[in-house]
Structure formats: C-alpha cells, structure tokens
Amino acid sequence: MKATGLMQRFWRDERGATAIEYGLIAVFVSVVSVAAWQAIGGNVFGWFDGVQFATGADGS
C-alpha cells in the first residue's frame, strides 16, 4: 500500500473518535472542578468554622 493511501485511510477513519471526545470532556470537567474548588474551597471551610463556633462544637 502506498503511503498516500495509508494516510488517506488513517485520515478518514473515525474509530476511536468518541473515546477521544469523552476523554476531552473528562479532562474539561476535572479542570473546572479543580478551579471551582480553588475558588470557593476556602469559603466553604470558613463557613463550616463559623457554624462550628456558633454551635459550640469542638470538632471531635
């Protein structure tokens, strides 16, 4: 088989495209999750500390 024919067949082959798309979606969701946790994580811990202080709980 000629190299050009092999390249054309490879270029038109769509097998595995769905797996790559799902992989990209998973990476995107992971990045957004980490960014959201970085942005609001400290606020959530601060809120729980406030609730703990208000209820008199010692955290144990």
N, C-alpha and C positions, 0 to 999 in steps of 0.2 A: 504494500500500500504506500502511496506517495505521502510525503509529509504534508502537502496541502490538503489532501483528502482526509488525513488523520486530524488535522487542525479543524477542518470544517465539521467533521463528525463530533469532535470534542465541543466545539462552539455551540452546536445545535442541541446537544444532549442536555436535557433538563432534569435528569435523575439526580437526586440529592439537593435540588434547589430548595425544596420545602424544609429539609433538615437545616440547611444554612439559614433560612428565614427564621425558623423557630429559635435557632441559636442566637441570631442577632436580636430577636425580641427578648430572649432571656438576659442577654447582656445589658440591653437597654433598661429593663425592669430592675436589674441589680444596681446599675449606676444610679438610677433615680431613687431607689430605696436608700442607698448609702448617702446620697446627697440630702435626702429628706431627714434622715436620722441625724446627720451632722448639723442640719439647720435647726431642728426642733428638739433634739435629744436632751440638751441641757435644760431647756424649758420644762420638759416632762419631769426630769429629776427634781428640778426646783419646785414644781407643783406638788410632787409626792412628799418632798421635805416639808412643805407648808402644811399639807394635810396631816402629816405625822406630828408636827409641832402643835397644831390646833387640837388634835385629839389626845395629846399627851402620851402617845405610843412611844415606846422606847426602841422599836425596830427589831426586837428579838423574838 
